[in-house]
Amino acid sequence: WEATAFDWAVKDGEAAGQPIPHVHVHVIPRKPRDLTANDLVYDMIDRWSPLDGQENVPPQLDIPDDDLRKARSEKDMAAEASRYAQLAAKGAGQLPTEAVRFGKFNLNPSQVFYVSSSGLSLAFVNLKPLVPGHVLVIPRRVLPTIADLTEEEMRDLWHSVRAVQSLVQESHGACCSNLGMQDGPDAGQSVPHVHVHILPRGQGKSSL
């Protein structure tokens, strides 16, 4: 297959489209021009079922087109981050006071709401979220792919994903989440810095 990148996806719970109640991670090998449009891979994952002859039908997720998603103000993002930080305070690391690197970008520290106790991973709110509560978790070091992480960084990243998912779901009254990662540009990665998307799903205080 000679894959040059991978898409990772987890449908964590029934409201996230999980076809059977058993945690499973989709790892999809990708290469240049393997699909006519990159987002088709998500349709394929949505329809996948381990049951012969059956196609999964996940709950509808209405995602606006990119040109309809307006960038939010620093004030709005800081307010959201502050709400999450209050839930993350126990056992978390010290929040940054200076700009944080995300690929070539410098994030305002007010966007960051979680730092792992080791300091190896952090989470921040999204400039243009797909759904309310859509956040990103990254390793502190600027590394383009999962293969570049040390074992310690890998463990810390996924431990942080679980912690951040829990607090974001609590904040939004959600029961489930979609987790996703584009591991390399041929998988649709827009910023060459490992990042895991968390999208809370299910009935709750926001329209998820």
N, C-alpha and C positions, 0 to 999 in steps of 0.2 A: 504493500500500500504506500510506503514511503511518505508517511504523514509528516507534515511540517508544523502542525499545530493541533490543538485539541479543544473541543468544547466540553465543559463539565456542567452537569445539571443535576439538581436534587429537587424532587417534588416532595416536600416534607409535610405530609398530612393530606387527608382527603380533600380539603378545600383548596389545596395547591395542585390538585390533579393527580395525586398518587394513585396508580391503578390497583395496587394491592398493599395491604398494611404491613409492609416490611421495608425498612430503610434500604434504598439502593441508589447508587450513583451512576449516572450515565456519563461515560467517557467516549466522546465521538472523535475519531481521528479525522483530520481535515488536511486538505492540500489546495493549492491555488486552483481556482475556477472549478471546484468540484460540484458547486451548486450555482444555479443562475442568480440566486440572491442569497446572501448569507443567512438572513433570518428564516429561511426555509428549514434550517436545521431544528428550530424550535417547534415548528409544526410537526416535524417528523417525531420528535421526542414526545410531544403532546399525544400523538395518536398511538404510540407504542404500548403494547400490552403483552404480558407473558402468556396470555391465554390464547390458544390456537383459534383462529377464525374470528377473534374479537378485536375491535379497535377501541382504544380508550377515548372517552369523551370528557375532557376536563371541564371544570367550571369556567365560564367565560371570563376573560381578563381583557378589559377594554384599555388598550394602550394608545394614546394619541400619537399622531405622526410627529417626527422630530421638529418640524417647522411650527407646530402648534404648541410645543412645550417651551414656555418662556423661562429664561434664566431668572432665578429668584434673587432677592436682595440679600446682602450680607446680614442685615438686621433680622430678616425672616429665618435665614439659615442658623444664625446664632441662637435665636429663640428656640428653635427645634432641638439643636444640639444641647442646649442647657437642660431641657426637659429630660432628654435621654441620660445626660451626665448625672443627674440626681439619682436615677435608678442604678447607674453603674458604679456609684461611688464606693461601695463596699468591696474591698479586695482588688480594686483596679489600681493602675499606676497613676503617676502624676501627669495631668494634662499639660500639653505644651504651652509655652508663652510666646514662642517665635514661629515663623512660617514653617509649614511642613511640606516636604517635597512629595509630589505625586507625579511621577515621570518628570517632565520638564516644567510642570506647573508648581507654583508656590501657593499652598492653601493657607488662608487665614486661619490662625489657631482657634478662632471662635467656632469654626466648622467641626472641629474634632471633639468628640464626646466620650471616647473610650481609648485607653491605653492599657495594654496587658501589664500584669504585675512585673513581667520580665522586661518590658519596654520594647519588645521585638515587633509587636503588632499594634495597630491602632485602627479606629473606625471614625468615619466622618459622614456628615449629611451630604446629600446630592444637590448639585446645582440645578439639575432639571430632572426631578424624580419621575419614574414611570407610574408609580402609585404612591399614595401617602405612606411615609415610613421607609421608602426605598433608600437604603444606605449602602456604603461600601466599606469593606475591611481589607487592609493592606499590610504587608510587611513594612517595617520602618525603612529598611534598605531598599533602594530603587533597583529592583531586579525584574527582568522582563517575563520570565517564565517560571513555572513551578520547579522545573529541573534545576534552576539556579539557587533554590533555597537550601539551606543546611537542614539536617534532620530536626534540629531544635527549632528553627524558624518554621518549618512545616508543621510540627506539632502545635506550636504556639499560635500559628495562623488559624488552624481549624478549631482549636480550643476557644480562640477569640470569636470566631464565627458563631459558635454555639452560644457563647455568653451574650453577644450582641443581638443575635436572633431572639433570644429569650426576652431581653429588655425592650426591644422594639415591639415585639408582639404584645407584651404587657402594656406598653404605652398606648397602643392602638386597639387594644381589646381584641386582637387577632388570635387565631388558634393554630395557624399553619404558616408556612413560608415557602416561596420558591427561592432556591439558591442557584446561582449561575456564575460561571467564569469562562472567559475567552482566553485560552492559554496560547497566545501568539497571534500575530496579525492575520494569518490565514484563517483563524477562527473568528475574526471580527473584532479582535482587541484594538481599541482606539487609542489607548495610552499604554506604552511599553513599560508597565509596572504592574506586577501581579495584583489583581483585585477581585474580590468576591462580592457579587451583588446579593443583597438580601431584600426580598420583596414580601412583606407580610400579607397574608391572605386570610379570608374568612370574615364572618360577621363580627362587627365591633363598632367602635365609636367613630371610625372613619369609613369612607366609602372605598373599601378595598376590593 
